[in-house]
Amino acid sequence: MRAGTGANGSPLFQPVWTVRTVFVRQQTFPPGRPVLVEHHYRTSIGICSDTVLRKALRESAGLRAELLKYQKQYCLGPSFLQSVDLMAGTGKANTNKVREQRIAYVLKTGANWAGPIKDFRLRVDPGGPNRLLSFCADGEKELVGGSVQVRAKDFTPRADLKILIVSKAD
């Protein structure tokens, strides 16, 4: 899909495919007894060899709508964009090989249970140092090594979780 025009007048394109993976299982819980449910897994990650958040791209009029979508989905603020600029530089080409990784996780189906999640804990590890991490959540707490942990009591998810990691390609 056409996504605007580059600084030199060449067309910019954006992929329009979607990949979804779904896991379903049936579970029977004993009536009248508390049950602890824990999920541990490694999620699949969407990767792009560049990012619309680089200054040269995000200032392009043709990518304005995409930038606004990112700001809303990942709760990006000015300090995050400044960090991207430090990592990527301000040139038109992606000479620093900055890329983005995106993770999406369905949380709002948790609101279909008999009640709120009593003790919700989420820990997101960006996978190493020098990686920028952003996602929308109340109660963020920075941990050692760049991981972020979110905790909530009696948590009822209202939205799905969307995580963005920006880093230099390895």
WORA-V280668 format. One record per helix or strand. SS is the DSSP state (H for helix, E for strand). FROM is the first residue (numbers start at 1). TO is the last residue. If there is no record, write none. Layout:
# WORA-V280668
SS & FROM & TO
SS & FROM & TO
This chain:
# WORA-V280668
E & 2 & 5
E & 11 & 13
E & 46 & 48
H & 55 & 58
H & 61 & 74
H & 78 & 88
E & 98 & 105
H & 108 & 112
E & 117 & 124
E & 132 & 135
E & 140 & 142
H & 144 & 146
E & 148 & 155
E & 161 & 168
